[in-house]
Amino acid sequence: MFGLLKTLFNLESGEGKKRRLEKLIATDPKLKEIGDRITNLNREAAKDLKEDEDFMEVMKELGIHIE
């Protein structure tokens, strides 16, 4: 969840920024809700993508693992 929002806010670098953002997300109900929704959407998408054998073969060839 935090990784997705960090990307959204472009705060991938810097340990201080990471801690500050994690604290912000943990204390803000709206950001937490957004993070949870993004996590659920990613789970659903991964489930659908795993059913597409051709797509998964291409991802495997590219070295991309879908959980």
C-alpha positions in Angstrom: 0.0 0.0 0.0 2.6 2.5 1.0 4.7 1.8 -2.1 1.8 2.8 -4.4 1.2 6.0 -2.6 4.9 6.9 -2.5 5.0 6.5 -6.2 1.9 8.6 -6.6 3.4 11.4 -4.5 6.9 10.9 -6.1 8.5 10.3 -2.8 10.5 7.1 -3.6 13.9 8.5 -2.6 15.2 9.5 0.8 14.6 7.7 4.1 13.3 10.8 5.8 10.7 11.3 3.1 9.7 7.6 3.4 9.1 7.8 7.1 7.3 11.1 6.8 5.0 9.8 4.1 4.3 6.5 5.9 3.3 8.6 9.0 1.1 10.8 6.9 -0.7 7.9 5.3 -1.1 6.1 8.6 -2.7 9.1 10.2 -4.9 10.3 7.4 -8.0 8.2 6.9 -8.6 9.3 3.3 -5.0 8.4 2.2 -5.3 5.1 4.0 -8.6 4.4 2.2 -7.0 5.3 -1.2 -4.1 3.1 -0.4 -6.3 0.2 0.5 -8.4 0.6 -2.7 -5.3 0.7 -4.9 -4.0 -2.5 -3.1 -7.4 -4.2 -3.8 -7.4 -3.1 -7.5 -3.9 -4.5 -7.9 -4.8 -7.8 -6.4 -7.9 -8.1 -8.7 -5.8 -7.1 -11.8 -3.1 -9.6 -10.9 -5.6 -12.4 -10.6 -7.1 -11.6 -14.0 -3.7 -11.3 -15.6 -2.5 -14.7 -14.3 -5.4 -16.3 -16.2 -4.0 -15.0 -19.5 -1.3 -17.6 -20.4 0.1 -15.6 -23.3 0.5 -12.5 -21.2 2.2 -14.4 -18.4 4.6 -15.9 -20.9 5.6 -12.5 -22.1 6.0 -11.2 -18.6 8.2 -14.2 -17.7 10.4 -13.6 -20.7 10.8 -10.0 -19.6 11.7 -11.1 -16.1 8.6 -9.6 -14.5 6.9 -11.5 -11.7 3.3 -10.9 -11.0 2.2 -11.8 -7.5 
